[in-house]
Amino acid sequence: MTAPAGLQVAGEKREALRGRLAALGFDEVRFAAVDARKNSSLRAWLDAGRSADMAWLERTADKRMDPALVLPGGRSMILLGVNYWSDASVGNPRWARYALHADYHDTMEPGLVAAGKVLEETCGAAPADYRYYVDTGPVLERGWAARSGLGFLGKNAMLISQRHGNWLFLATILTRLEIAPDEPLRKKPLPASGDEPAGLLCGKCTRCLDACPTQAFPAPGVVDARRCISYQTIENKGIIPRELRAGIGTHIYGCDVCLEVCPWNRFARAGRQLLLSARPGLAALPLQEILQLTPARFAEIFRGTAIKRLKRTGLLRNACVVAGNSGDAGLLPALAPLAAHESAVVRAHAVWAVRRIAGEKAGGLLQTARQNEADATVLEEYADAT
């Protein structure tokens, strides 16, 4: 299927479209041409097991590598960026900076709905001529963004913008419109596979690779989710491997270390945030309060945020790890009762944390919980001496 005649967008018409989309609240608007080149790096990454248990990536791999499977006849990709940088504190415990907003999936969607109407009104597109996504669709957003010149793929495997540093939410619109593409940042032929070379403008810098607390980068531009703090504290719904817990440090939800150390951030400035809603109060939550969250209090505090998807048990698990790393004996009165929590995942991490803080005195604090424990995973935490 191809777009009807008259749906080509170039020159002044393209720039008018860019302006209309930017006026909706998008800080970056770029265009890329959809062609037959296939991205091969995703398949290699999946085959190496570096996606951990994120099975949806495998299920949608073919679509991610071939936009024609998402929208037959798609000719162009519109890349939209929203700057979420601010100098607000990320707290202690530390939260990923993006999480200190209302859920961006929700707040950016109205902008995409409006963007679709713009395509219909100004370019003659029909509703069937486009698909839009905020991070959740079968689209390789970062690769297309690099192809459009919105940024480049850094050694930290993130899109890095020369204007916004590492701090962009990405949305995409795949369309049958034929929009004249923007140039990538470096005008040189891409590999035949369509892969974008990692570290295009990183030079010799390896700060992100060196700073990763859990050594999650087996190579520049390649992240192993199995070792990534963001994966372990958000996507992993089970037990966090013991050997990674100390590296998690004070990160209770996500991790920005490989973003924060990037020198390109010196150019970052706060954006308009027309499609965002800041929730900076989350960063002020003390760890002790988080350890004592009731279901009602969790729902009250995190309603409308991305953190709600983690659920209370996931957040308690993470809080136990952070508490164990803190060495703060003052947290034991809040931490020890979690060894009797209804969730075995929470109990396992609570036992680890109590033993890490209390040492030889942990036996007395955990005696009752230990006598009532029957779950093999939790019993392993009691038996482990580390």
N, C-alpha and C positions, 0 to 999 in steps of 0.2 A: 504494500500500500504506500502511495506517495501523496504528498500534499498537493492540493489542487493548484492550478496556475494562479499566480498573483499573490502567493503567500511567501514570497522572498522578502527578506528584511535586510536592508543595507543602507549605508550612507546616513543621511539625516534622519531617515525613518528609524534606523537602528539606534541612533543616539537619542532620539525622542523616546523610544521604548526604554532605554537605559534610565533616562531621567524620570520617567513615570514610575518605574519599579523602585528606584532609589527613594522617591518621595513617599513610598509606602512604609519606609523605615529600614530598608536594607542598606547597610553601609558600603557594600560592594556588590556590583552587578557586572558579570562577565559572561561571555558567550564562547562556546566551543562547538566545533563541528563533529558530528557523530560519523565515524567511518568504519571500515571493515577490520581495522587492526584490533586484535584481541590482546587483552592483558593476561600475561602468563604468570606473573609473580603471585597472584592470588592462589592459583592452583598449587604452585610449589610450596607456598606457605601452609596451605591446608594439608597437603600431603605430608609435610614435616610434623604435623600434629601441633602446630603453634597456635591453633585456635582454641585449644583446651576443649571444653565441652560445649562450646557455643555452636550447637548443631545447626542452627538456622543459617549460619554462614555457608555450611556445606550444602544445605538444601537449596539455597538461592545462588550458588556459585555460578551456574551457567548464565543466569540472568545478569548477574553482576559483571560478567565478562563480555556479555553480548546484549547491548541495549535493545536490539531488534526483538528480543524475546520479551521485553517489557512493553514496548510500544512499537509494533510493526510500522515501518516507514518513518520512524523517528530520524530527524536530520540534525537537530541541534540540542545542545544541553545549555540551559541557563543556570549559571552558578550564582548563588546569592549568599552573601556573608553578613552576619550581624556581630559586631564587636561587643564582647562581654567584659572587656577589661575594666577594672576599677582598682583603686588603691586601698579599698576597704580590707580590714583584717580578715584572714581566713581562719582565725581562731586557734585555740589550743584546748582540745584536740583539733587537728587540721582537717578542713573540708576542701575538696576540689573547688576551685573558684567558681566553676560553672554552676555548681549545686546551690550556691547562695542566691538563687533566683527562683521564682515560680518556674515550674517545668517548662523549659523552652519549647518542647514539642507542642504544648498547648498555646503558648503566647505567640509563637511564630506562625501558627497555622492560619490565623485570620489574614496575615500579610500574604500568604500564598494563595488563599482563596481570592483575595483582591487582585493579586498578580494574574491569575487566570482570567479574570474579567478584563484586565487591561489587554491581554493577548487577544481576547475576543473582540474588544471594542476598537483597538487600534491596528490590529494586524489581520483581522478576518478569520482568526482561528475558531474552530468549533470546540465544544467541550471535549469531544473525543480526540482532539488533536494534541492533547498534552496530558502529562501525569506529573504531579508534584509530590515531593517527599521532604520530610525533616528528619534526616538521620536514620529513619526506620525502613526505607525502601531498598530494593535490590539494586543499588547504585553505588559505584565506587567514587564517592564524593570527592575525596582528596585527589585522586588521580585526575578526574575531570577538572577540578579547580586548578590544578597545576597546568593542565593543558590549556586552560583559558587565560593563564597569566595572573590569576587571582593571587597566587603565591607559588611556592615550590615545596617539594617534599624534602623535609630535613632529615638529618641522621637520626632524629628522635621519632621518625615515621609519622610525624605530624605535618600538616600544612602550615607553612610559615609565610606570613605576609610581610612585605617590606614596609607596609604602613601600620599594620596592627600587631606585628609580632606573632605570637602563638595563640592569640585570643579571639578566635572567630568560631561562631556557630555557622554551620553550612547547611543550606537547603538547595535543592535542585529541582528544575523543571525540565523534563524531557518532552520535546515537542516535534511535531511534523513540520513546523515552520522552518524555512531555510534562512537562518540568521547568519550574516557574515561573521566569522569567528574573530575573536581577539587573539593576539599573539602570545605565546608563552614567554616567560621572562627572559629566557635565553634562546635566541633564534638559531637553532641548529636542528638537524633532523632527529626525530625520535627513533629509538630502536624499532625494528620491524614488528616486534611483539606489541608495541604500543605502551610498554612500561615507561614510566618516568624515572630517570636516574635519581637515586636518593642523594641528598646533600648537594643539590645543584649549586647553591650559593652559600654553602657552609664553609667552604675552603678547608683548611686543616683543623678547624675547631672540632673538638670531641667532648665539650663540656657535658652535653646531655648523656653521652655514653658513660663517661667517667662518674657522673653524679648519681646514676640509678642505684637506689639502696639495695635492690635485689638482683642486680645484674641481669636485667630482662632483655638486653640487646645482644643477640648472638652475632650480629653484624650491623654495620651502619644502615639505618633505614629499615631494619627488621626487628620487630618486637615479638617476643615469645610470651603470649598471654599467660602461660602457666606460671611465669615468674613475675608478672606485672602486678603491682599493688592495686591498680585500678580494677583489673580483672578480679583479683582475689577478694577485694572488699566490696565489689558491686555485683559482678556477674556470677561468681562462685557462690552457690547456695549451700554448700556443705562445709567440710572441714578445711581450714587453711593449713597447708603443710607446716609442720613445726619448724622446718629449716628456714622458712620465709618470715616467720612471725616477728623476729627481732628486727628485721629490715623494714617492717611496716612502721615501726617507730610510733609517731603520734598521728598517723594518717587514719582517720576514722571512716572516711568515705572518699575513695578516689585518691589520686596522687598527681600533683603538678610539677614534680621535681624536674623532669626532663624538659618541661616547658619554661619553668621559672628561670633556669640557668642560661637560657638561650640569649646571646648578645643582641639578636634582632629585636628583643623586647624594649630596647632603649628608645625605639621610635613609637611605642604604643602609647596611645592616649585614650581616655574614656570616650566611648561612642555615644550616640544619641539615645540608645536604649529605648527606642519607640516601640519595639516589639519584645521588650523584656520587662520584667517586674522584679526588682531587687528584693531579696529577703535577708539583709545583712544581720538581722537579729539571731539567725541560726548560729552564727559564729560565736556568739556570746554564751552558748549553752555549756555549763561546766560538765566535766566528765562524770562526776558523781551523780548529777541529775539524770544524765543519759543512762547510767547503769540502773537507775531506779524507775525508768519509764514504765508507766502502766499502759495498757492498750489504748485507753481513752486519751491519755496525755500524748502518746505517740501520734495518734490520729489528729489531735488538735494542733500540734506543733508543725507537722510535716504535710498536712493536707495541701494539695496543689503543688507539691515540689517533686522533683525527680527522686528524692530520697524515699518517698512513700513506696516505690517499687521494690526497695530492698526489704521492706516489711520490718516489723519490730524485732523479730528474732535475728535477722541479719545485722541490724544495727547493734543489738546487744552483743552478738558475737564479736563484732569489730571493736566495740567498746572494751570488752574483756581483753583483747589483744593489746590495745593501747594502754589499758590499766597495767597489765603485766609488764609492759615495756617501761612504764613510768617509774616503777620501783616505789611508789608512794603507798606506805602502809596505812595512811589515812583513808584509802579507798577500800580497804578490806571489809569494813562493815557493810558496804554496798555490794561488794563483789562476791563475798562468800555465799550469800543466800542464792546466788545464781547457779551454784553447784547443784541446787535442787530444782532448777527451772524445768518446766514441762518439755522444753526442746532439748534433745540430746546434743545438738550442735552447740547450743548456748552452754550447756553443762560442761562439755568437753573443754571449751576455751576458758570457762570460769575456773575449772580445776587447774589448768595450765597457769593461769594468771596468779591465782592464790599461791601456788607452789613457787612461782617465780619470785613473788614479793616476800612471802613469809618464810620460805626455806624450811628449816626443820620444824617450825611452829605450824606449818600448814596442816599437819595431821590432825591436830586438835580442832582446827577450824572446819575441817572437812569430814570429821569422823562420822557424823550422822548421815550426811549425803553419801559417803562411801559405803556405809552399811546397806543403804537402800538402792544402790546402783546395780543395774543388770545389763546396761547397754555395753557391748563390746568396745565400741569406739571410745566411750568415756572411760572405761576401765583401762584402756591403753594409756590414757593421760595420767591416771593414777600410778601406773606401773613405770612410765617413762621417767628417767632420772634427770633429764635435761630441763 
